Amino acid sequence: MTLRLGVNIDHVATVRNARGGSWPDPLRAALLAEAAGADGITAHLREDRRHIRDADIEALMAGISIPLNFEMAATAEMQAIALRHKPHAVCVVPEKREERTTEGGLDVAGDEARLADFIAPLREAGSRVSMFIGHDAAQIEASARIGAAVVELHTGHYCELIAEGCEVEAAAELAALREGAAHAHQLGLEVHAGHGISYDTVAAFASFPQVVELNIGHFLIGEAIFRGLGPAIEEMRHRMDASRSAIEG
């Protein structure tokens, strides 16, 4: 299957908000990402609006021609916003005010009935619903039961282990993620992966034949400081395509 690249532009907004005003513009970043080969744009509208703002979602919906993946917590406020805009995809993520970034996956199995009710109107509105989860089989199976079309596997722990040089532990985590991807695919779920992915780790996930989309943000925005956003995305696209071609060949 073709491997898609979703570019998360949250941290363009983080830089903007550090000084206030309107620069740098997340929409401009999204358009550059589109030109550089991104297949979709991801934006997480948090409850505290620490980076992406409501106006950014409106601008993205109006301004980009590739799909928007709207990341959000399972709250009534976010559901109303998603239903108003009807983005191509909605990814439900856990969210805590005190965290720097999303930590771990959503507990779908522990909140199954509420989440089933929560995503039903989103599905009816035409958005593809994704659950951002760990590789645990119980979470994958619960995501299938509630009617999600997609699961996005949290890759952050593996990427942290690689950065720390913990090769044995990283290999075990990668094996568990691979098993989770296969299990999700067997259940009929589309499989995505994301969080913490860099040039050093992208090949590992591109090599999973069941994964059809990688969502990458923080690393690309950071790399853009040194080489520019377009070239940073083009390099990631090249590495993804090379790794996918290797397993298909």
C-alpha positions in Angstrom: 0.0 0.0 0.0 1.1 3.6 -0.6 2.5 5.1 2.5 1.0 8.6 3.2 2.7 11.4 5.1 0.7 13.6 7.4 2.5 16.7 8.6 1.5 18.1 12.0 1.8 21.9 12.0 1.0 22.5 15.7 4.5 23.8 16.6 4.5 26.4 13.9 1.6 27.8 16.1 3.7 27.3 19.2 6.4 29.6 17.8 3.8 32.1 16.8 2.1 32.1 20.2 5.5 32.6 22.0 5.5 36.2 20.8 1.9 36.8 19.9 0.7 38.2 16.7 0.2 36.2 13.5 3.7 35.1 12.4 4.7 32.4 11.6 1.4 31.4 10.0 0.3 27.8 10.3 -1.6 27.9 7.0 1.5 29.0 5.2 3.3 26.0 6.7 0.5 23.7 5.6 0.7 25.0 2.1 4.5 24.5 2.0 4.0 21.0 3.4 1.5 20.3 0.6 3.9 21.5 -2.0 6.7 19.4 -0.6 4.8 16.2 -0.8 2.6 15.9 2.3 -0.6 13.9 1.8 -2.4 15.5 4.7 -2.2 18.1 7.4 -2.7 17.4 11.1 -3.6 20.0 13.6 -4.5 19.5 17.3 -6.9 22.0 18.8 -6.3 21.7 22.5 -8.6 22.7 25.2 -6.2 25.4 26.4 -5.4 26.6 22.8 -1.7 26.4 23.6 -0.8 26.3 19.9 -3.5 25.8 17.3 -6.4 28.2 17.6 -10.0 28.1 16.4 -9.2 30.5 13.6 -6.3 28.3 12.4 -8.8 25.4 11.9 -11.1 27.7 9.9 -8.1 28.9 7.7 -6.9 25.4 7.1 -10.3 24.1 6.1 -10.6 26.9 3.6 -7.0 27.1 2.4 -5.6 23.6 1.9 -6.5 21.1 -0.9 -5.2 18.0 0.9 -7.1 16.3 3.8 -7.1 17.8 7.3 -6.7 15.4 10.2 -8.3 17.2 13.2 -6.8 15.9 16.5 -8.9 16.5 19.5 -9.9 15.3 23.0 -13.2 13.5 23.5 -15.1 16.6 24.9 -18.4 18.1 23.9 -16.7 21.4 22.9 -14.3 19.6 20.5 -17.1 17.4 19.1 -19.1 20.5 18.3 -16.2 22.1 16.5 -15.5 19.0 14.5 -19.2 18.7 13.5 -19.2 22.3 12.4 -16.2 21.9 10.2 -16.5 18.3 9.1 -12.8 17.6 8.4 -11.7 14.6 6.4 -10.5 12.9 9.5 -10.9 13.2 13.3 -8.3 11.6 15.6 -9.4 11.3 19.2 -6.4 11.7 21.6 -6.0 11.7 25.3 -5.3 15.2 26.7 -4.1 16.6 30.0 -3.5 20.2 30.7 -0.2 19.5 32.5 1.4 17.5 29.8 3.9 19.0 27.3 2.7 16.8 24.5 0.3 13.8 24.2 1.6 11.2 26.6 0.6 7.6 25.8 -2.5 6.4 24.0 -6.2 6.7 24.7 -7.9 4.2 27.0 -10.6 3.1 24.7 -11.2 -0.2 26.5 -11.8 1.6 29.8 -14.2 4.2 28.3 -15.8 2.2 25.5 -19.5 3.0 25.9 -18.9 6.8 26.1 -16.4 6.8 23.2 -18.8 4.8 21.0 -21.5 7.5 21.6 -19.0 10.3 21.2 -17.7 9.2 17.7 -21.1 8.2 16.3 -22.2 11.7 15.2 -18.7 12.3 13.8 -18.9 9.2 11.7 -22.4 10.2 10.5 -21.1 13.6 9.5 -18.6 11.9 7.2 -15.3 12.2 9.1 -13.1 9.2 9.3 -12.6 8.6 13.0 -9.2 7.5 14.3 -8.3 6.4 17.9 -4.8 7.3 19.1 -3.8 4.3 21.1 -0.9 2.1 22.3 -0.2 -1.3 20.8 -2.2 -3.2 23.5 -4.6 -5.7 21.9 -7.4 -4.7 24.2 -7.3 -1.1 23.0 -7.2 -2.2 19.4 -10.1 -4.5 19.8 -12.2 -1.9 21.6 -11.5 0.6 18.9 -12.9 -1.8 16.3 -15.9 -2.5 18.5 -16.9 1.1 18.8 -16.8 1.6 15.0 -13.5 3.6 14.5 -12.2 3.3 11.0 -8.6 3.9 11.9 -6.2 3.4 14.8 -3.0 5.5 15.1 -0.4 3.7 17.1 1.6 5.8 19.5 5.3 5.4 18.5 6.7 7.8 21.1 8.1 5.2 23.5 10.1 3.4 20.8 11.5 6.7 19.5 12.6 7.7 23.0 14.3 4.3 23.6 16.2 4.7 20.3 17.3 8.3 21.3 18.5 6.9 24.7 20.4 4.1 23.1 18.3 1.3 24.7 18.5 -1.1 21.8 17.2 -4.2 23.5 14.2 -2.5 24.9 13.6 -0.6 21.6 13.6 -3.9 19.7 11.0 -5.3 22.0 8.8 -2.2 21.7 9.1 -2.3 17.9 8.1 -6.0 17.9 5.0 -5.1 20.0 4.1 -2.3 17.7 4.5 -4.6 14.7 2.2 -7.1 16.3 -0.3 -4.4 17.1 -0.3 -3.2 13.5 -0.9 -6.7 12.2 -3.7 -7.3 14.7 -5.5 -4.0 13.8 -5.2 -4.8 10.1 -6.7 -8.2 10.7 -9.7 -6.6 12.4 -10.3 -4.4 9.4 -8.9 -1.2 10.9 -6.8 1.2 8.8 -3.4 1.6 10.6 -1.5 4.8 11.1 1.4 5.6 13.3 2.8 8.7 14.9 4.6 10.6 17.7 8.3 11.3 18.0 9.2 9.9 14.5 12.5 11.3 13.1 14.8 10.5 10.2 16.4 7.9 12.5 13.2 6.0 13.2 11.0 6.5 10.2 12.3 3.4 8.4 11.2 1.1 11.2 7.5 2.2 10.8 7.6 2.5 7.0 8.6 -1.2 7.0 5.3 -2.2 8.6 3.2 -3.3 5.5 -0.1 -2.6 7.4 0.8 1.0 8.1 -0.7 3.3 5.5 0.0 6.7 7.1 2.7 8.3 9.3 1.9 11.6 11.1 5.0 13.6 11.9 5.3 17.1 13.3 7.7 18.2 16.0 10.8 16.7 14.3 10.0 18.3 11.0 9.3 21.7 12.4 12.6 21.5 14.3 14.5 20.3 11.3 13.0 23.2 9.3 15.1 25.6 11.4 18.2 24.2 9.8 17.2 23.3 6.3 13.8 24.8 5.6 10.4 23.2 5.9 10.1 22.1 2.3 13.5 20.3 2.2 12.9 18.8 5.6 9.6 17.3 4.4 11.1 16.2 1.1 13.8 14.3 2.9 11.3 12.6 5.2 9.2 11.7 2.1 12.3 10.3 0.4 13.1 8.1 3.4 9.6 6.8 3.8 9.3 6.0 0.1 12.7 4.2 0.0 11.8 2.1 3.1 8.4 1.2 1.7 9.9 0.3 -1.7 12.4 -2.0 0.0 9.8 -4.1 1.6 7.6 -4.2 -1.6 10.6 -5.1 -3.7 
